[in-house]
Amino acid sequence: MDHLLTLLRAAAEDTRLRILALAAREDLTVSDYVHVLGQSQPRVSRHLKLLVEAGLLERFREAQFTRFRLVTGGDDAALVHEFVRRLDPKHVRIAADRARLDALQQRRQTAAVRFFRDNAQRWDELRALHVADREIERALVHHLPAGARRLLDIGTGTGRLLEVLAPRVEQAVGVDQSREMLALARANLARAAIDNVEIRQGDMYALPFEADAFDVVTIHHVLHYADDPAAALSEAARVVRPGGVVLVVDFSPHDLVELKREHAHVHLGFADNQVQGWLRSAGLSPLEPIHFPGRRLMTGIWRGEREAPARAVRHVPSPVQGVPR
């Protein structure tokens, strides 16, 4: 009862209810709340602190920024979502906050689209060399483990893979180092009305997650940019649960050296035994790779399973002759 009263008192204030409504739409920083709410930074920080201490919000780091989101675990998560569900979206203050947040998101999306547009021609040229993305996406959907609940997409870029896979799991998370790409991914996922996704800035060599956190980890056309692919796969294996799988999509070996110069590729593709060796060294069991020939580039999907612990078998002793059972 005391805990419930603490939650109710923390939420029972105009500004804090507005903060909860905004947090339900996006993970925002203190400066974002200052801009949208039109209040001073000290006042906003105080409200955020009270909500975090009460267990209604949680904070996390994204590079030099701290973002806030609705609490994600336990009974409190269900309660705070019920608070938000009962807020009237047409209320004058809630609607005005949403309009200001939409305007802020639009400015960021415009900047991200400009970044994407400036590089689009080079990416279109690269796409023309390999199999259509849709074919790879269909294959990934097909090989998604049955019953997978949590998915992590490393190097999520525009968030396209999350659009495809998130509807098939309970929760999906995308990480990327580029703030421009993160902004574009958030905008794309919001436009697609996908609400079970979290976008975070992160380093593929030091993922901001505990071990055994995900059922599936995808690494889609990322390894050819990696200085140390083996280390990236080892980190992916760390966060996948026993019984989970790591799915790697990348190019097979090729001789298009211009991709290093024009697209900043570090590696000219990977051989099957190379990727399978990295997966094995990371503690995963490699499965049979899948190949997709393209016009000049072959794409591979390499899969590594983390073995689930064997179930203990209860030994039932054989009956001893002459002893009744």
Steps between C-alpha positions, in 0.01 A plus 500: 500500500781742588670437167177557309443827683855611412432437131168682510648802679786521250261497205236728656638831371428684177855523363588145597192363326603695191850349526355148519287567192807619308716210622241259362572638153880527500811472716585867562781698660472774762548765232220340293262529796610859564421587137163324489373592847626858490636475853843564651766230502520479882124459529485232229796316654326497837184349355702236312693414816176446696358277226819293484517464879136390508565234238283648224788601275848358447806678364768369265808643335530567126850631431524830690123521549268355763161389371187408693241235421200340668608225736525175303484219754286367783150584619583873503533496121142383459381765744680792334371393160150499648559857625596607149214311336250691712635842405278684254710562184266789411561686825633845413837461674558141386411591140721809505795297636451243227495771233827649629660154516384429144660824383824413679502152346429646157804728519720210599353278233568767238865511603521120497334477159747758368785283628345191342430681172859622476614139514208336320659487156798303629274257686274454196805415292599238755149349517507445125792260545335251736176309546186700581463592867150352507637154427739521793223632725274206409781258583561664839131480584504132404800426725377700798475245785149403600400659828769771488399783735787755498703603195806723466604653167863616508577787261131556436552793259164619368316242711379307197577158649312595816197589287509147359582299812357697794138397430612139549642542852382657825778758520774613259797727557715669235845646570715719279785744553373761252265757653372585150406138440339471843281801426400355164429157653278655768308697238458198270376275781261767627361541148455122477313508836734242653492557875690203643842632395768686691775690314829563680843629419760232564836352412492151350819416692347602835124454483305676780319182603544224755598150395228261382261787421369404153362198316620627161782732398523622139806661339395613154773628265705632791800268531668625181541836678645340816869524583461186713209283381589220742468736798165629372366145470634412844307795646186394310537149642533642852154656492317208339324256731560125513287357223519830310656576162725760338414575134775662291433644153794615291687456174695194397858563381521731195753711311317835486783698655322827420260426788784575739559838343144604419304332782757472780482121506778355713459142372427367151255237618538193718547130434269246663774337705618843616161607641425152634836499678419833666159371605656185642764701689218714645341188648234451233424193289509595129216380278509450125549839326257628237615679183323745268677577171470856370617683191855542628477426871390184679326548834524245778299432812703334773324366808643414839298336776580520867431160640240474773607318816407135492208409721590283793352150462364358824633150552240251613672198657398159375286304741696260719377143474298395797438855623141617443455837333 
